[in-house]
Amino acid sequence: MTMRCPITYEPLQYDDKKYSKKGLELLSRNLRRLKDFPYSQQAQKEEAISLAGKLSIQGVQPKLSLLLDTKNETFNIAPQGGLYILKMQSDWPSLPENEDLTMRLAKVVELEVPLHGLVYCQDQTFSYWIRRFDRPSTRQKLPLEDFAQLLSHTRETKYEASMEEVVEVINRYTSFPVLEKEKLFLLTLFNFLVGNEDMHLKNFSLLRVGHKISLSPCYDLLNTTLALGKAVKEELALPLQGKKNKLRAEDLVDYFGRGRLGLMDKRINYYLDLLRNAQEAWLSLISMSFLTSDQKEAYVELVSARAQRLFNV
């Protein structure tokens, strides 16, 4: 089996250890090696629990805040001011590998995705890391608000809204609503295709850079159908035209794209072609990913079935 870099997916050369030179350079031009993250999965969970309430990040899934120490060639836990977020293994199988792959699929179709990858841990398992887009540096934090905050919802009520309300947030708050609604259309179709049924209000955010307010780069993209299996009964976290499942192309394209978002046919066809033409590249990435063989097969089957429904083929 070809060994691959968990940052770039490219095959490792004979002089590479666990990461390619390109992968290390993406993290830092000064990085020549990356040591295993010095915590087992169990130790990471214990650290996340002990730091709960102290970290500058929130969420249901255990997370750690990190800084990259280029001098010592390792990630360090940083309760405050971290520039990376780390997600560990959980009760659901291969979530780090799943999220890393799904984010790569998003980048193929021109969705904005922060730098991310997998890191080997002390016990030779993988955890997932992602660069924080709201922290250009340890001393600077950009204003960021998720849609739950903007719609006066809590973590407990983050599913109690609709995709139509998401559109209204974009219309009301963003600097260039037409551009942001195109992004939302693409992201919604993408989530349908990859089986991400957990795009709730806290997974949409607005980011302010200077005087411009726009949708943030993507985060928390995951094939939840693969992760949760039979427990998943819905295709969208937030209802569209009152529906969370049995979605048709007419719902996503005609009702949502043309009706609610008001997109021109030329732009709708552009994004449909973009997604359709990405299928071959997606299959290649899935095959190169760090999922198990069975998980890769299940991912391909889901994407293929959803593509048939969306593209009416």
C-alpha contacts under 8 A as a table, 3 or more apart, distances in Angstrom:
res1	aa1	res2	aa2	distance
2	T	11	P	6.47
2	T	12	L	7.84
3	M	11	P	5.80
3	M	12	L	5.79
4	R	8	T	7.90
4	R	9	Y	5.19
4	R	10	E	5.36
4	R	11	P	4.32
4	R	12	L	5.24
4	R	18	K	7.85
4	R	19	Y	7.62
4	R	288	M	7.90
5	C	8	T	5.52
5	C	9	Y	4.79
5	C	10	E	5.57
5	C	11	P	6.32
5	C	12	L	6.05
5	C	18	K	6.36
5	C	19	Y	4.67
5	C	20	S	5.50
5	C	23	G	7.05
6	P	9	Y	5.52
6	P	18	K	7.91
6	P	19	Y	6.63
6	P	117	G	6.04
6	P	118	L	5.18
6	P	119	V	6.90
6	P	290	F	7.81
7	I	19	Y	7.10
7	I	20	S	7.89
7	I	23	G	5.22
7	I	24	L	7.87
7	I	116	H	7.04
7	I	117	G	4.48
7	I	118	L	6.02
7	I	119	V	7.96
8	T	20	S	7.55
8	T	22	K	7.47
8	T	23	G	5.56
8	T	117	G	7.57
9	Y	288	M	6.54
9	Y	289	S	7.03
10	E	20	S	7.38
11	P	20	S	7.83
12	L	16	D	5.80
12	L	17	K	7.68
12	L	18	K	7.50
12	L	19	Y	6.99
12	L	20	S	5.81
13	Q	16	D	5.24
13	Q	20	S	7.40
16	D	19	Y	6.26
16	D	20	S	5.86
16	D	21	K	7.31
17	K	20	S	7.63
19	Y	23	G	6.22
19	Y	24	L	6.64
19	Y	33	R	7.67
19	Y	34	L	7.53
20	S	23	G	5.08
20	S	24	L	6.37
21	K	24	L	5.22
21	K	25	E	6.13
21	K	32	R	7.22
22	K	25	E	5.06
22	K	26	L	6.28
23	G	26	L	5.23
23	G	27	L	6.88
24	L	27	L	5.31
24	L	28	S	6.31
24	L	29	R	7.36
24	L	31	L	5.84
24	L	32	R	6.61
24	L	33	R	6.98
24	L	34	L	7.38
25	E	28	S	4.77
25	E	29	R	4.52
25	E	30	N	7.18
25	E	31	L	6.32
25	E	32	R	7.85
26	L	29	R	7.03
26	L	115	L	7.89
27	L	31	L	7.32
28	S	31	L	5.29
28	S	70	T	7.42
30	N	70	T	6.69
31	L	34	L	7.29
31	L	70	T	5.72
31	L	71	K	7.97
31	L	73	E	6.69
32	R	73	E	7.71
33	R	73	E	5.97
34	L	73	E	4.95
34	L	74	T	5.60
35	K	73	E	5.88
35	K	74	T	5.33
36	D	74	T	7.18
36	D	119	V	7.04
36	D	120	Y	5.09
36	D	121	C	4.88
36	D	122	Q	5.66
36	D	124	Q	7.84
37	F	74	T	6.59
37	F	75	F	6.30
37	F	119	V	6.91
37	F	120	Y	6.23
37	F	121	C	4.47
37	F	122	Q	5.80
38	P	121	C	6.26
38	P	122	Q	5.08
39	Y	42	Q	7.80
39	Y	43	A	5.45
39	Y	44	Q	5.85
39	Y	121	C	6.12
39	Y	122	Q	5.18
39	Y	123	D	7.52
40	S	43	A	5.06
40	S	44	Q	6.17
40	S	121	C	6.02
40	S	122	Q	5.01
40	S	123	D	5.08
40	S	125	T	7.84
41	Q	44	Q	5.09
41	Q	45	K	6.38
41	Q	88	M	6.47
41	Q	89	Q	6.56
41	Q	121	C	7.52
41	Q	123	D	7.27
41	Q	125	T	7.47
42	Q	45	K	5.21
42	Q	46	E	6.30
43	A	46	E	5.02
43	A	47	E	6.14
44	Q	47	E	5.06
44	Q	48	A	6.15
44	Q	64	L	7.81
44	Q	88	M	6.98
45	K	48	A	5.04
45	K	49	I	6.20
45	K	62	P	6.73
45	K	88	M	7.43
46	E	49	I	5.15
46	E	50	S	6.14
47	E	50	S	5.10
47	E	51	L	6.09
47	E	64	L	7.80
48	A	51	L	5.23
48	A	52	A	6.05
48	A	62	P	5.96
48	A	63	K	6.04
48	A	64	L	5.89
49	I	52	A	5.19
49	I	62	P	7.60
51	L	54	K	5.27
51	L	55	L	6.19
51	L	79	P	7.19
52	A	55	L	6.28
54	K	79	P	6.29
54	K	80	Q	7.68
55	L	58	Q	7.46
55	L	64	L	7.53
55	L	65	S	6.85
55	L	79	P	4.74
55	L	80	Q	6.03
56	S	65	S	7.56
56	S	79	P	6.77
56	S	80	Q	5.81
56	S	81	G	7.38
57	I	63	K	7.71
57	I	65	S	7.28
58	Q	63	K	7.88
59	G	62	P	7.22
59	G	63	K	7.76
61	Q	87	K	7.63
62	P	87	K	6.56
62	P	88	M	7.08
63	K	85	I	6.69
63	K	86	L	5.56
63	K	87	K	4.92
63	K	88	M	6.94
64	L	77	I	6.72
64	L	78	A	7.84
64	L	79	P	7.64
64	L	85	I	5.80
64	L	86	L	5.07
64	L	87	K	6.71
65	S	77	I	5.78
65	S	78	A	5.33
65	S	79	P	5.85
65	S	80	Q	7.37
65	S	81	G	7.96
65	S	82	G	5.12
65	S	83	L	7.25
65	S	84	Y	5.89
65	S	85	I	4.82
65	S	86	L	6.27
66	L	75	F	6.20
66	L	76	N	5.43
66	L	77	I	4.55
66	L	78	A	4.93
66	L	79	P	7.64
66	L	82	G	4.80
66	L	83	L	6.12
66	L	84	Y	4.91
66	L	85	I	5.95
66	L	86	L	6.91
67	L	75	F	5.73
67	L	76	N	5.34
67	L	77	I	6.47
67	L	78	A	6.03
67	L	82	G	5.15
67	L	83	L	5.63
67	L	84	Y	6.19
68	L	73	E	7.68
68	L	74	T	6.14
68	L	75	F	4.59
68	L	76	N	6.28
68	L	83	L	7.91
68	L	84	Y	7.94
69	D	72	N	5.59
69	D	73	E	5.73
69	D	74	T	5.36
69	D	75	F	5.82
69	D	76	N	6.68
70	T	73	E	4.67
70	T	74	T	6.59
77	I	82	G	7.78
78	A	81	G	6.61
78	A	82	G	5.25
79	P	82	G	6.83
81	G	138	T	5.08
81	G	139	R	7.28
82	G	85	I	7.46
82	G	138	T	6.67
83	L	131	R	6.01
83	L	132	R	5.40
83	L	135	R	6.25
83	L	136	P	7.85
83	L	137	S	7.01
83	L	138	T	6.68
84	Y	129	W	6.43
84	Y	130	I	5.45
84	Y	131	R	4.46
84	Y	132	R	5.34
85	I	129	W	5.47
85	I	130	I	5.41
85	I	131	R	6.56
85	I	132	R	6.76
86	L	127	S	6.73
86	L	128	Y	5.55
86	L	129	W	4.34
86	L	130	I	6.69
87	K	96	P	6.65
87	K	127	S	5.78
87	K	128	Y	5.11
87	K	129	W	6.33
88	M	95	L	7.94
88	M	96	P	6.54
88	M	126	F	7.50
88	M	127	S	4.68
88	M	128	Y	6.44
89	Q	92	W	7.72
89	Q	93	P	7.55
89	Q	94	S	6.55
89	Q	95	L	6.19
89	Q	96	P	6.29
89	Q	126	F	7.49
89	Q	127	S	6.38
90	S	93	P	6.92
90	S	94	S	7.76
90	S	95	L	6.94
92	W	95	L	6.49
92	W	227	A	5.94
92	W	228	L	6.76
93	P	227	A	6.16
94	S	97	E	5.35
94	S	98	N	5.97
94	S	227	A	7.50
94	S	291	L	6.81
95	L	98	N	4.89
95	L	99	E	5.98
95	L	222	L	7.85
95	L	227	A	6.81
96	P	99	E	5.32
96	P	100	D	6.09
96	P	118	L	7.27
96	P	126	F	6.85
96	P	127	S	5.54
96	P	128	Y	4.77
97	E	100	D	5.23
97	E	101	L	6.21
97	E	118	L	7.30
97	E	126	F	7.41
97	E	127	S	7.83
97	E	128	Y	7.12
97	E	289	S	7.38
97	E	290	F	5.77
97	E	291	L	5.89
98	N	101	L	5.33
98	N	102	T	6.15
98	N	222	L	6.24
98	N	223	N	6.62
98	N	227	A	7.81
98	N	291	L	6.83
99	E	102	T	5.07
99	E	103	M	6.08
99	E	128	Y	7.68
99	E	220	D	7.07
99	E	221	L	6.01
99	E	222	L	4.79
99	E	223	N	7.25
100	D	103	M	5.36
100	D	104	R	6.43
100	D	116	H	7.09
100	D	117	G	6.05
100	D	118	L	7.05
100	D	128	Y	6.71
101	L	104	R	5.07
101	L	105	L	6.37
101	L	285	L	7.41
101	L	286	I	6.98
101	L	289	S	6.35
102	T	105	L	5.07
102	T	106	A	6.37
102	T	194	V	7.45
102	T	221	L	6.09
102	T	222	L	5.69
102	T	223	N	6.73
103	M	106	A	5.02
103	M	107	K	6.48
103	M	113	V	6.80
103	M	218	C	7.81
103	M	219	Y	7.66
103	M	221	L	6.01
103	M	222	L	7.61
104	R	107	K	5.16
104	R	108	V	6.59
104	R	113	V	7.97
104	R	285	L	7.87
105	L	108	V	5.26
105	L	109	V	7.03
105	L	282	W	5.98
105	L	285	L	7.48
106	A	109	V	5.53
106	A	110	E	6.82
106	A	111	L	5.44
106	A	112	E	7.70
106	A	113	V	7.26
106	A	190	F	7.25
107	K	110	E	5.17
107	K	111	L	5.14
107	K	112	E	6.32
107	K	113	V	5.98
108	V	111	L	7.40
108	V	278	A	6.85
108	V	281	A	7.64
108	V	282	W	7.75
109	V	274	L	6.26
109	V	275	L	6.32
109	V	278	A	6.69
111	L	183	K	7.52
111	L	186	L	7.81
111	L	187	L	7.30
111	L	217	P	7.63
111	L	218	C	7.14
112	E	217	P	4.96
112	E	218	C	6.00
113	V	217	P	5.47
113	V	218	C	5.27
113	V	219	Y	7.31
114	P	130	I	6.69
114	P	131	R	5.91
114	P	132	R	7.32
114	P	133	F	6.55
114	P	217	P	6.68
114	P	218	C	7.33
115	L	130	I	5.91
115	L	131	R	5.42
116	H	128	Y	7.50
116	H	129	W	5.56
116	H	130	I	4.13
116	H	131	R	6.12
117	G	128	Y	5.95
117	G	129	W	5.62
117	G	130	I	6.64
118	L	126	F	5.96
118	L	127	S	5.63
118	L	128	Y	4.59
118	L	129	W	6.06
119	V	126	F	5.51
119	V	127	S	5.52
119	V	128	Y	6.37
119	V	129	W	7.17
120	Y	124	Q	5.56
120	Y	125	T	5.85
120	Y	126	F	4.95
120	Y	127	S	6.81
121	C	124	Q	5.05
121	C	125	T	5.48
121	C	126	F	5.93
121	C	127	S	6.92
122	Q	125	T	7.44
132	R	135	R	5.65
132	R	136	P	7.77
133	F	136	P	6.74
133	F	217	P	7.22
134	D	141	K	5.63
134	D	142	L	4.91
134	D	143	P	7.22
134	D	144	L	6.91
134	D	207	L	7.58
135	R	138	T	6.68
135	R	139	R	7.92
135	R	140	Q	5.75
135	R	141	K	4.64
135	R	142	L	6.24
136	P	140	Q	6.03
136	P	141	K	6.83
136	P	142	L	7.80
137	S	140	Q	5.23
137	S	141	K	7.44
138	T	141	K	7.82
142	L	207	L	7.13
142	L	208	R	6.45
142	L	209	V	6.74
143	P	207	L	5.99
143	P	208	R	5.43
143	P	209	V	7.71
144	L	205	S	6.69
144	L	206	L	5.77
144	L	207	L	4.70
144	L	208	R	6.55
145	E	149	Q	6.40
145	E	150	L	6.96
145	E	205	S	5.44
145	E	206	L	5.46
145	E	207	L	6.82
146	D	149	Q	5.57
146	D	150	L	6.54
146	D	201	L	6.85
146	D	202	K	5.26
146	D	203	N	6.94
146	D	204	F	5.57
146	D	205	S	3.87
146	D	206	L	6.20
147	F	150	L	4.80
147	F	151	L	5.95
147	F	166	V	7.37
147	F	169	V	7.48
147	F	201	L	5.01
147	F	202	K	5.84
147	F	203	N	7.69
147	F	204	F	5.63
147	F	205	S	5.67
147	F	206	L	7.56
148	A	151	L	5.24
148	A	152	S	5.91
148	A	153	H	4.64
148	A	154	T	6.19
148	A	155	R	7.46
148	A	158	K	5.95
148	A	201	L	4.94
148	A	202	K	5.45
149	Q	152	S	5.00
149	Q	153	H	5.88
149	Q	154	T	7.17
150	L	153	H	7.67
150	L	169	V	7.45
151	L	169	V	7.83
153	H	156	E	7.82
153	H	157	T	5.64
153	H	158	K	6.04
154	T	157	T	5.14
154	T	158	K	5.98
155	R	158	K	5.30
155	R	202	K	7.59
156	E	159	Y	7.89
157	T	160	E	5.26
158	K	161	A	7.17
158	K	200	H	5.89
158	K	201	L	5.16
158	K	202	K	6.47
159	Y	200	H	5.54
159	Y	201	L	6.61
159	Y	237	A	6.45
159	Y	238	L	6.08
160	E	238	L	7.41
161	A	165	E	6.55
161	A	201	L	7.61
161	A	238	L	6.13
161	A	239	P	7.49
162	S	165	E	5.25
162	S	166	V	6.61
162	S	238	L	4.80
162	S	239	P	4.98
162	S	240	L	6.28
162	S	242	G	7.84
163	M	166	V	4.91
163	M	167	V	6.44
163	M	238	L	5.74
163	M	239	P	6.05
163	M	240	L	5.44
164	E	167	V	5.16
164	E	168	E	6.54
164	E	240	L	6.85
164	E	241	Q	7.82
164	E	260	R	7.04
165	E	168	E	4.97
165	E	169	V	6.42
166	V	169	V	5.23
166	V	170	I	6.59
166	V	201	L	7.95
167	V	170	I	5.19
167	V	171	N	6.28
167	V	181	K	7.16
167	V	260	R	7.54
167	V	261	L	7.06
168	E	171	N	4.95
168	E	172	R	6.05
169	V	172	R	5.14
169	V	173	Y	5.98
169	V	174	T	7.85
170	I	173	Y	5.55
170	I	174	T	5.39
170	I	177	P	5.86
170	I	180	E	6.86
170	I	181	K	7.07
171	N	174	T	6.41
171	N	177	P	5.34
173	Y	213	I	7.24
174	T	177	P	5.55
174	T	180	E	7.43
174	T	206	L	7.70
174	T	212	K	7.64
174	T	213	I	4.96
174	T	214	S	5.32
174	T	215	L	7.71
175	S	212	K	5.77
175	S	213	I	5.26
175	S	214	S	6.53
176	F	179	L	5.73
176	F	180	E	6.49
176	F	213	I	7.99
176	F	214	S	7.45
177	P	180	E	5.03
177	P	181	K	5.95
178	V	181	K	5.24
178	V	182	E	6.49
178	V	263	L	7.97
179	L	182	E	5.25
179	L	183	K	6.58
180	E	183	K	5.01
180	E	184	L	6.23
180	E	214	S	6.57
180	E	215	L	6.38
181	K	184	L	4.88
181	K	185	F	6.12
181	K	261	L	6.12
181	K	263	L	7.97
182	E	185	F	5.09
182	E	186	L	6.32
182	E	261	L	7.84
182	E	263	L	7.22
182	E	267	R	7.86
183	K	186	L	5.20
183	K	187	L	6.05
183	K	215	L	7.94
184	L	187	L	5.02
184	L	188	T	5.97
185	F	188	T	5.21
185	F	189	L	6.31
185	F	256	F	7.76
185	F	257	G	6.27
185	F	261	L	7.70
186	L	189	L	5.28
186	L	190	F	6.05
186	L	271	Y	6.40
187	L	190	F	4.95
187	L	191	N	6.10
188	T	191	N	5.20
188	T	192	F	6.31
189	L	192	F	5.12
189	L	193	L	6.24
189	L	252	L	7.14
190	F	193	L	5.13
190	F	194	V	6.26
190	F	275	L	7.65
191	N	194	V	5.34
191	N	195	G	5.91
191	N	196	N	4.81
191	N	197	E	7.15
191	N	199	M	7.84
191	N	221	L	7.76
192	F	195	G	5.37
192	F	196	N	6.28
192	F	197	E	7.46
192	F	235	E	6.64
192	F	236	L	7.28
192	F	306	R	7.15
193	L	196	N	7.84
193	L	302	L	7.72
193	L	303	V	5.49
193	L	306	R	5.22
193	L	307	A	6.23
193	L	310	L	7.97
194	V	222	L	7.82
194	V	223	N	5.69
194	V	299	Y	7.74
194	V	302	L	7.11
194	V	303	V	5.61
194	V	306	R	7.79
195	G	222	L	7.67
195	G	223	N	4.92
195	G	224	T	6.05
195	G	225	T	5.40
195	G	226	L	7.56
195	G	235	E	6.88
195	G	302	L	7.14
195	G	303	V	7.51
196	N	199	M	6.76
196	N	221	L	6.75
196	N	222	L	5.49
196	N	223	N	4.73
196	N	224	T	5.15
196	N	225	T	6.78
196	N	235	E	7.36
196	N	236	L	7.41
197	E	223	N	7.66
197	E	224	T	6.06
197	E	225	T	7.18
197	E	232	V	7.90
197	E	234	E	6.46
197	E	235	E	5.05
197	E	236	L	4.63
197	E	237	A	5.18
198	D	222	L	8.00
198	D	224	T	6.90
198	D	236	L	6.81
198	D	237	A	4.98
199	M	202	K	7.83
199	M	203	N	5.64
199	M	204	F	7.52
199	M	221	L	7.91
199	M	236	L	7.01
199	M	237	A	5.38
199	M	238	L	7.19
200	H	203	N	5.52
200	H	204	F	7.24
200	H	237	A	5.46
200	H	238	L	6.18
201	L	204	F	5.60
202	K	205	S	7.01
203	N	219	Y	7.09
203	N	220	D	6.73
204	F	215	L	7.47
204	F	216	S	7.57
205	S	215	L	5.92
205	S	216	S	5.54
206	L	213	I	6.43
206	L	214	S	5.44
206	L	215	L	4.60
206	L	216	S	5.29
207	L	213	I	5.63
207	L	214	S	5.58
207	L	215	L	6.05
207	L	216	S	5.10
208	R	211	H	6.70
208	R	212	K	5.57
208	R	213	I	4.44
208	R	214	S	6.64
209	V	212	K	5.37
209	V	213	I	6.56
218	C	221	L	7.13
223	N	226	L	5.51
223	N	227	A	6.43
223	N	299	Y	7.89
224	T	227	A	4.78
224	T	228	L	5.72
224	T	229	G	7.70
224	T	232	V	7.59
225	T	228	L	5.44
225	T	229	G	5.29
225	T	230	K	7.73
225	T	232	V	5.97
226	L	229	G	5.39
226	L	295	Q	7.18
226	L	298	A	6.93
226	L	299	Y	6.60
228	L	231	A	5.52
228	L	232	V	6.11
229	G	232	V	6.07
230	K	233	K	7.31
233	K	245	N	7.57
234	E	237	A	7.14
234	E	244	K	5.51
234	E	245	N	4.94
235	E	244	K	5.63
235	E	245	N	4.82
235	E	246	K	7.44
235	E	247	L	7.44
236	L	239	P	6.32
236	L	240	L	7.87
236	L	244	K	4.95
236	L	245	N	6.63
237	A	244	K	6.77
238	L	244	K	6.67
239	P	242	G	5.07
239	P	243	K	4.86
239	P	244	K	4.72
240	L	243	K	5.12
240	L	244	K	6.51
240	L	251	D	7.62
240	L	256	F	7.71
241	Q	251	D	7.59
241	Q	255	Y	7.96
243	K	246	K	7.61
243	K	247	L	7.23
244	K	247	L	7.26
247	L	251	D	6.19
247	L	252	L	7.35
248	R	251	D	5.26
248	R	252	L	6.62
248	R	309	R	6.58
248	R	310	L	6.75
249	A	252	L	5.22
249	A	253	V	5.65
249	A	254	D	7.39
249	A	309	R	6.52
249	A	310	L	4.81
249	A	311	F	7.08
249	A	312	N	7.41
250	E	253	V	5.37
250	E	254	D	4.89
250	E	255	Y	6.31
251	D	254	D	5.93
251	D	255	Y	5.01
251	D	256	F	6.20
252	L	255	Y	6.13
252	L	256	F	5.11
252	L	257	G	6.35
253	V	256	F	5.63
253	V	257	G	4.72
253	V	258	R	6.49
253	V	268	I	7.59
254	D	257	G	5.64
254	D	258	R	5.08
254	D	259	G	6.29
255	Y	258	R	5.89
255	Y	259	G	4.74
255	Y	260	R	6.38
256	F	259	G	5.40
256	F	260	R	4.89
256	F	261	L	6.01
257	G	260	R	6.24
257	G	261	L	5.14
257	G	262	G	6.34
257	G	263	L	5.79
257	G	268	I	6.97
258	R	261	L	5.88
258	R	262	G	4.73
258	R	263	L	5.13
258	R	264	M	6.89
258	R	265	D	7.52
258	R	268	I	7.94
259	G	262	G	5.35
259	G	263	L	7.80
263	L	267	R	6.54
263	L	268	I	6.51
264	M	267	R	5.45
264	M	268	I	6.33
265	D	268	I	4.98
265	D	269	N	6.00
266	K	269	N	5.32
266	K	270	Y	6.22
267	R	270	Y	4.94
267	R	271	Y	6.45
268	I	271	Y	5.40
268	I	272	L	6.25
269	N	272	L	4.98
269	N	273	D	5.97
270	Y	273	D	5.25
270	Y	274	L	6.11
271	Y	274	L	4.84
271	Y	275	L	6.18
272	L	275	L	5.26
272	L	276	R	6.03
272	L	311	F	7.91
273	D	276	R	4.94
273	D	277	N	5.85
274	L	277	N	5.33
274	L	278	A	6.18
275	L	278	A	5.13
275	L	279	Q	6.85
276	R	279	Q	5.82
276	R	307	A	7.67
276	R	311	F	7.67
277	N	280	E	7.03
278	A	281	A	5.36
278	A	282	W	6.07
279	Q	282	W	5.00
279	Q	283	L	6.24
280	E	283	L	5.21
280	E	284	S	6.39
281	A	284	S	5.10
281	A	285	L	6.29
282	W	285	L	5.12
282	W	286	I	6.12
283	L	286	I	5.11
283	L	287	S	6.24
283	L	300	V	6.73
284	S	287	S	5.20
284	S	288	M	6.36
285	L	288	M	5.02
285	L	289	S	6.03
286	I	289	S	5.14
286	I	296	K	6.06
286	I	299	Y	7.56
286	I	300	V	7.39
287	S	296	K	6.48
289	S	296	K	7.88
291	L	295	Q	5.81
291	L	296	K	5.99
292	T	295	Q	5.12
292	T	296	K	6.16
293	S	296	K	5.12
293	S	297	E	6.25
294	D	297	E	5.14
294	D	298	A	6.23
295	Q	298	A	5.05
295	Q	299	Y	6.06
296	K	299	Y	5.08
296	K	300	V	6.23
297	E	300	V	5.22
297	E	301	E	6.20
298	A	301	E	5.08
298	A	302	L	6.23
299	Y	302	L	5.28
299	Y	303	V	6.27
300	V	303	V	5.24
300	V	304	S	6.03
301	E	304	S	5.21
301	E	305	A	6.14
302	L	305	A	5.19
302	L	306	R	6.11
303	V	306	R	5.18
303	V	307	A	5.96
304	S	307	A	5.10
304	S	308	Q	6.31
305	A	308	Q	5.26
305	A	309	R	6.59
306	R	309	R	5.12
306	R	310	L	6.19
307	A	310	L	5.09
307	A	311	F	5.81
307	A	312	N	7.83
307	A	313	V	7.86
308	Q	311	F	5.42
308	Q	312	N	5.36
308	Q	313	V	4.88
309	R	312	N	5.18
309	R	313	V	7.04
